[in-house]
């Protein structure tokens, strides 16, 4: 486990460590091309500061009317799922009933989490992180520690199926089978 931890942190170390990691990855996967450094940096910032980056943009440009349209689209999607279940002749009645319950219980994340419009909540997500422009490696540990603290708030509690686990900067559709959640692409909201 310690090996995996350090392997995942190699991109934050000197070029010698990155070269060593690239050799290991090449041996395992056959891939000899290393992604450009800028790609890692952008991915790191989005992954660790996605809410903070997106909040000012969303607050200024987000069109709430388009979210209403998307909610209607999602309702139609749920109806289509229900119709598909009715048309499946290979499913027995018990399985169809279970599928109907699952579709009915599915939660949809459309647009952005409402908390993004709350300055206190967004700031609270990062209040334990002390950034130092000279210590990138230490900043990563700050983010890791903060992420663990935030996740531990939910430990031992029932799963919150309305909680967003996808950064608002992600522009893609997804389905989370563990939470029975679907999130349409944000492209519609731009």
C-alpha positions as CSV (number, residue, x, y, z in Angstrom):
1,X,0.0,0.0,0.0
2,X,2.9,2.4,0.8
3,X,4.3,1.6,-2.7
4,X,1.0,2.7,-4.3
5,X,0.9,5.8,-2.3
6,X,4.3,6.9,-3.4
7,X,3.7,5.8,-6.9
8,X,0.7,8.1,-7.0
9,X,2.8,11.0,-5.6
10,X,5.7,10.6,-8.1
11,X,4.3,13.3,-10.4
12,X,4.8,15.8,-7.5
13,X,8.5,15.0,-7.1
14,X,11.5,15.8,-9.2
15,X,12.0,14.6,-12.7
16,X,14.1,11.6,-11.6
17,X,11.0,10.2,-9.8
18,X,8.8,11.0,-12.7
19,X,11.2,9.1,-15.1
20,X,11.2,6.2,-12.7
21,X,7.4,6.1,-12.6
22,X,7.2,6.4,-16.4
23,X,9.5,3.3,-16.7
24,X,7.3,1.4,-14.3
25,X,4.2,2.3,-16.2
26,X,5.8,1.5,-19.6
27,X,6.8,-1.9,-18.2
28,X,3.2,-2.6,-17.0
29,X,1.2,-1.2,-19.8
30,X,3.5,-0.9,-22.8
31,X,2.8,2.8,-23.0
32,X,6.0,4.7,-23.6
33,X,4.6,8.2,-24.0
34,X,4.3,10.3,-20.8
35,X,1.5,12.9,-20.8
36,X,2.8,16.5,-20.8
37,X,3.4,18.1,-17.4
38,X,0.8,20.8,-17.9
39,X,-1.9,18.0,-18.2
40,X,-1.0,16.7,-14.8
41,X,-1.0,20.2,-13.3
42,X,-4.5,21.1,-14.7
43,X,-5.9,17.7,-13.6
44,X,-4.4,18.3,-10.1
45,X,-6.0,21.7,-9.8
46,X,-9.4,20.6,-11.1
47,X,-9.4,17.6,-8.9
48,X,-8.5,19.4,-5.7
49,X,-9.9,22.9,-6.2
50,X,-12.8,22.2,-8.7
51,X,-15.6,23.6,-6.6
52,X,-13.5,26.8,-5.8
53,X,-12.7,27.2,-9.5
54,X,-16.2,26.7,-10.7
55,X,-18.2,28.6,-8.1
56,X,-17.5,32.2,-9.4
57,X,-18.1,31.2,-13.0
58,X,-21.3,29.4,-12.2
59,X,-22.6,32.2,-10.0
60,X,-22.1,34.7,-12.8
61,X,-23.1,32.8,-15.9
62,X,-25.3,29.9,-14.9
63,X,-28.7,30.0,-16.6
64,X,-31.3,28.6,-14.1
65,X,-33.9,28.5,-16.9
66,X,-31.8,25.9,-18.8
67,X,-31.7,23.8,-15.6
68,X,-35.5,23.7,-15.6
69,X,-35.4,22.6,-19.2
70,X,-32.9,19.9,-18.3
71,X,-35.1,18.8,-15.3
72,X,-37.9,18.2,-17.8
73,X,-35.6,16.3,-20.0
74,X,-34.6,14.1,-17.1
75,X,-38.2,13.4,-16.3
76,X,-38.7,12.3,-19.9
77,X,-35.7,10.1,-19.6
78,X,-37.1,8.4,-16.4
79,X,-40.4,7.9,-18.3
80,X,-38.5,6.3,-21.2
81,X,-36.7,3.9,-18.7
82,X,-40.0,2.9,-17.3
83,X,-41.4,2.2,-20.8
84,X,-38.4,0.2,-21.7
85,X,-38.9,-2.0,-18.7
86,X,-42.5,-2.6,-19.7
87,X,-41.4,-3.7,-23.2
88,X,-38.8,-6.3,-22.0
89,X,-40.4,-9.6,-22.6
90,X,-37.4,-11.6,-21.3
91,X,-37.8,-10.2,-17.7
92,X,-40.2,-11.9,-15.4
93,X,-42.7,-9.9,-13.4
94,X,-40.6,-9.9,-10.2
95,X,-37.5,-8.6,-12.0
96,X,-39.5,-5.9,-13.8
97,X,-41.0,-4.7,-10.5
98,X,-37.4,-4.5,-9.0
99,X,-36.3,-2.5,-12.1
100,X,-39.3,-0.1,-11.8
101,X,-38.4,0.5,-8.1
102,X,-34.8,1.2,-9.1
103,X,-35.7,3.6,-11.8
104,X,-38.1,5.4,-9.4
105,X,-35.4,5.6,-6.8
106,X,-32.8,6.9,-9.2
107,X,-31.5,10.4,-8.4
108,X,-30.5,12.8,-11.1
109,X,-27.8,15.5,-10.7
110,X,-28.6,18.2,-13.2
111,X,-26.4,21.3,-13.5
112,X,-24.6,21.9,-10.2
113,X,-25.1,21.3,-6.5
114,X,-27.1,24.0,-4.8
115,X,-24.3,24.5,-2.3
116,X,-22.1,26.1,-4.9
117,X,-24.2,29.3,-4.6
118,X,-23.4,29.4,-0.8
119,X,-20.1,31.2,-0.2
120,X,-19.8,29.8,3.3
121,X,-20.2,26.2,2.2
122,X,-17.7,26.5,-0.6
123,X,-15.1,28.3,1.6
124,X,-15.7,25.6,4.3
125,X,-14.7,22.9,1.9
126,X,-11.2,24.3,1.9
127,X,-10.9,26.0,5.3
128,X,-8.4,23.4,6.6
129,X,-6.1,23.7,3.5
130,X,-3.0,25.9,4.1
131,X,-1.5,26.5,0.7
132,X,2.2,27.4,0.2
133,X,3.2,28.6,-3.3
134,X,6.8,27.2,-2.7
135,X,5.9,23.7,-1.5
136,X,3.8,21.8,-4.0
137,X,4.4,18.4,-2.4
138,X,3.3,19.7,1.0
139,X,0.2,21.3,-0.6
140,X,-0.7,17.8,-1.9
141,X,-0.6,16.4,1.7
142,X,-2.7,19.4,2.8
143,X,-5.3,18.4,0.2
144,X,-5.1,14.7,1.1
145,X,-5.6,15.5,4.8
146,X,-8.5,17.8,4.0
147,X,-10.2,15.2,1.8
148,X,-9.9,12.6,4.5
149,X,-11.4,14.9,7.1
150,X,-14.2,15.8,4.8
151,X,-14.9,12.1,4.0
152,X,-14.7,11.1,7.6
153,X,-17.7,13.3,8.3
154,X,-19.8,10.7,6.5
155,X,-18.2,7.6,8.0
156,X,-20.7,5.4,9.8
157,X,-23.7,7.4,8.5
158,X,-26.2,6.3,5.9
159,X,-25.2,7.0,2.3
160,X,-26.4,10.5,1.3
161,X,-27.7,9.8,-2.2
162,X,-28.1,13.5,-3.0
163,X,-24.4,14.3,-2.3
164,X,-22.5,15.3,-5.4
165,X,-19.2,13.5,-5.8
166,X,-18.4,15.0,-9.2
167,X,-16.6,18.3,-9.5
168,X,-18.7,21.0,-11.3
169,X,-15.8,21.3,-13.7
170,X,-16.5,17.8,-15.1
171,X,-18.4,18.1,-18.4
172,X,-19.7,14.6,-19.0
173,X,-22.6,12.4,-18.4
174,X,-22.3,9.7,-15.7
175,X,-24.1,6.9,-13.9
176,X,-23.0,5.9,-10.4
177,X,-24.3,2.4,-9.8
178,X,-23.4,2.5,-6.1
179,X,-25.7,5.4,-5.5
180,X,-28.1,4.9,-8.4
181,X,-27.4,8.4,-9.6
182,X,-27.3,9.8,-13.1
183,X,-25.7,13.1,-14.1
184,X,-26.3,14.6,-17.6
185,X,-23.6,16.5,-19.3
186,X,-23.2,20.2,-18.3
187,X,-22.8,21.1,-22.0
188,X,-26.5,22.1,-22.1
189,X,-25.9,24.8,-19.5
190,X,-23.1,26.7,-21.2
